[in-house]
Amino acid sequence: MDPVPLALSVCGVLFLISWISYSLHYFFHAWVTPTPRDLKKLYDAEWALVTGGSSGIGLALCDILCSQGINVFIVAKDDPLIGQSTKELKKKYPDRDIRALGVDLGDRNGGYLSKIEKQTKNLRINLIFNNAGYIRVGLFPDDPVDAALHNMEVNVTSSLRITHLFANRLLDRGEKGVIGFTSSSSCFIPCPMSAMYGATKAFLTHFATSLAAEVRPSGIQVLVIHPSPVNSNFYSDTRGLGAMESARKTAVSAETVAKSILSSVGRTVIKDQGYFTVGARLLLKVLDLNLFADIAAAGIGLAGDYWKLKKDRNPEKKERMMNKSDVLRKNMFHAARIPFSEFDSTWRHFGCTARQQNRSALQVDEVASLIR
Ligand SMILES: NC(=O)c1ccc[n+]([C@@H]2O[C@H](COP(=O)([O-])OP(=O)(O)OC[C@H]3O[C@@H](n4cnc5c(N)ncnc54)[C@H](OP(=O)(O)O)[C@@H]3O)[C@@H](O)[C@H]2O)c1
């Protein structure tokens, strides 16, 4: 056989193996094992600790755990929501012991850990779900560094401190258990405009996969889930960004993700949930991350969201760059022969509307006339 067709065939086969190995694993865990597992029975669990249990995925997780007869210890921000959610859970599950601790998991001195340590000293906690987290939208250099570090403490460092404490307690008692992490599909791809989010979630995923191997022989199962968009308070501060709004429109319920977590525990280490995560994974099997990163870096100027967020350090230069980006965009659509109506809706979809509301170098009508 000629070397070129041979090389192409080999590449095709490797590509197919890569897709098939991913798809088989995904469909097995999505379809064959879709029901939440009874963690009380499986891990002889009396108590679970859930960070971020006051709302969204964490609250849905607490709800299911209580329904299985497990007591929950919630750790979340010290705000009215934690009291309200705890009260509602107690009303729904009067036989369960439901406790809550309001702390700032973003405290960079880790002051929350001693409180958690003290208040859980006499509780036999076998299930630990590191779920608290939030996205901070903005351009990294334009954001105060303290805000970025707070984000890192909540999304990553608090999970490390908590995991270290409870993994050691489990190992000392010689008991089975679960350590869960709520990561995100953002961890696979460049996340300009929320750089801390993607980076913190990438840390969680990688850490979880290594920890899983270290503790499995001792009977501790580690799970990291990558949810697709979820309908929760996560989207309460998106700064009107088109991409975030679009994601929100496709969001599934927090209960769906909680069920996905509980059906995957002990069955797999990494659980990809929903269309966005699976799409990103499959895309990265075709488009390598190295190339993806170059495309993201080269194309960011075409995103309306980017210009909306960018700080006006030098208004003249910003105006010039925005104009350049408009002309580029116009040429791209012109070359692709996309009719304006389609362009208009796509453009609005990805955040142009937001930019127009602020200030725009070229109005959409002007762009339309240029395209025509
Ligand atoms: N929603 C999505 O589309 C999506 C997608 C992928 C991954 N995730 C991840 O899923 C996890 C849960 O998010 P969610 O969607 O359920 O959003 P959510 O409803 O906003 O829940 C976030 C939880 O984290 C707590 N939290 C935030 N900052 C905290 C702090 N400084 N100290 C203590 N607790 C803090 C919140 O407490 P308060 O309620 O008191 O603020 C809340 O309980 C997060 O890690 C998020 O990154 C979400």
The ligand as an SDF file (V2000), in Angstrom:
LIG
                    3D

 48 52  0  0  0  0  0  0  0  0999 V2000
  -24.9200   26.4480   36.6940 N   0  0  0  0  0  0  0  0  0  0  0  0
  -24.1210   26.0150   35.7360 C   0  0  0  0  0  0  0  0  0  0  0  0
  -24.3820   26.2160   34.5290 O   0  0  0  0  0  0  0  0  0  0  0  0
  -22.8950   25.2300   36.0860 C   0  0  0  0  0  0  0  0  0  0  0  0
  -22.2430   24.5200   35.0610 C   0  0  0  0  0  0  0  0  0  0  0  0
  -21.0890   23.7960   35.3720 C   0  0  0  0  0  0  0  0  0  0  0  0
  -20.6280   23.7730   36.6720 C   0  0  0  0  0  0  0  0  0  0  0  0
  -21.2730   24.4740   37.6630 N   0  0  0  0  0  0  0  0  0  0  0  0
  -20.7170   24.4120   39.0060 C   0  0  0  0  0  0  0  0  0  0  0  0
  -21.6880   23.8420   39.8780 O   0  0  0  0  0  0  0  0  0  0  0  0
  -21.4280   24.2750   41.2130 C   0  0  0  0  0  0  0  0  0  0  0  0
  -22.7360   24.6950   41.8450 C   0  0  0  0  0  0  0  0  0  0  0  0
  -23.2210   25.8260   41.1380 O   0  0  0  0  0  0  0  0  0  0  0  0
  -24.7740   26.0790   40.9010 P   0  0  0  0  0  0  0  0  0  0  0  0
  -25.0290   26.0600   39.4540 O   0  0  0  0  0  0  0  0  0  0  0  0
  -25.5840   25.2040   41.7560 O   0  0  0  0  0  0  0  0  0  0  0  0
  -24.8530   27.6110   41.3380 O   0  0  0  0  0  0  0  0  0  0  0  0
  -25.4580   28.3050   42.6460 P   0  0  0  0  0  0  0  0  0  0  0  0
  -26.9140   28.0420   42.7240 O   0  0  0  0  0  0  0  0  0  0  0  0
  -25.0060   29.7110   42.5830 O   0  0  0  0  0  0  0  0  0  0  0  0
  -24.7450   27.5680   43.8640 O   0  0  0  0  0  0  0  0  0  0  0  0
  -23.4470   27.8980   44.2830 C   0  0  0  0  0  0  0  0  0  0  0  0
  -23.2890   27.5210   45.7270 C   0  0  0  0  0  0  0  0  0  0  0  0
  -21.9620   27.8690   46.1580 O   0  0  0  0  0  0  0  0  0  0  0  0
  -22.0680   28.7130   47.3050 C   0  0  0  0  0  0  0  0  0  0  0  0
  -21.0040   29.7090   47.3660 N   0  0  0  0  0  0  0  0  0  0  0  0
  -20.6480   30.5920   46.4100 C   0  0  0  0  0  0  0  0  0  0  0  0
  -19.6690   31.3950   46.8650 N   0  0  0  0  0  0  0  0  0  0  0  0
  -19.4220   31.0070   48.1250 C   0  0  0  0  0  0  0  0  0  0  0  0
  -18.5390   31.4640   49.1430 C   0  0  0  0  0  0  0  0  0  0  0  0
  -17.7190   32.5030   48.9520 N   0  0  0  0  0  0  0  0  0  0  0  0
  -18.5510   30.8390   50.3340 N   0  0  0  0  0  0  0  0  0  0  0  0
  -19.3890   29.8130   50.5740 C   0  0  0  0  0  0  0  0  0  0  0  0
  -20.2520   29.3560   49.6580 N   0  0  0  0  0  0  0  0  0  0  0  0
  -20.2680   29.9310   48.4610 C   0  0  0  0  0  0  0  0  0  0  0  0
  -23.3930   29.4200   47.1270 C   0  0  0  0  0  0  0  0  0  0  0  0
  -23.8400   29.9830   48.3450 O   0  0  0  0  0  0  0  0  0  0  0  0
  -25.0180   31.1240   48.2680 P   0  0  0  0  0  0  0  0  0  0  0  0
  -26.2000   30.4190   47.6700 O   0  0  0  0  0  0  0  0  0  0  0  0
  -25.2520   31.5250   49.6300 O   0  0  0  0  0  0  0  0  0  0  0  0
  -24.4920   32.1820   47.3540 O   0  0  0  0  0  0  0  0  0  0  0  0
  -24.2600   28.2800   46.6100 C   0  0  0  0  0  0  0  0  0  0  0  0
  -24.6790   27.4700   47.6650 O   0  0  0  0  0  0  0  0  0  0  0  0
  -20.3920   25.3880   41.1070 C   0  0  0  0  0  0  0  0  0  0  0  0
  -19.1370   24.8760   41.4750 O   0  0  0  0  0  0  0  0  0  0  0  0
  -20.3990   25.7490   39.6420 C   0  0  0  0  0  0  0  0  0  0  0  0
  -19.1660   26.2350   39.2280 O   0  0  0  0  0  0  0  0  0  0  0  0
  -22.3960   25.1850   37.3950 C   0  0  0  0  0  0  0  0  0  0  0  0
  1  2  1  0
  2  3  2  0
  2  4  1  0
  4  5  1  0
  4 48  2  0
  5  6  2  0
  6  7  1  0
  7  8  2  0
  8  9  1  0
  8 48  1  0
  9 10  1  0
  9 46  1  0
 10 11  1  0
 11 12  1  0
 11 44  1  0
 12 13  1  0
 13 14  1  0
 14 15  2  0
 14 16  1  0
 14 17  1  0
 17 18  1  0
 18 19  2  0
 18 20  1  0
 18 21  1  0
 21 22  1  0
 22 23  1  0
 23 24  1  0
 23 42  1  0
 24 25  1  0
 25 26  1  0
 25 36  1  0
 26 27  1  0
 26 35  1  0
 27 28  2  0
 28 29  1  0
 29 30  1  0
 29 35  2  0
 30 31  1  0
 30 32  2  0
 32 33  1  0
 33 34  2  0
 34 35  1  0
 36 37  1  0
 36 42  1  0
 37 38  1  0
 38 39  2  0
 38 40  1  0
 38 41  1  0
 42 43  1  0
 44 45  1  0
 44 46  1  0
 46 47  1  0
M  CHG  2   8   1  16  -1
M  END
$$$$
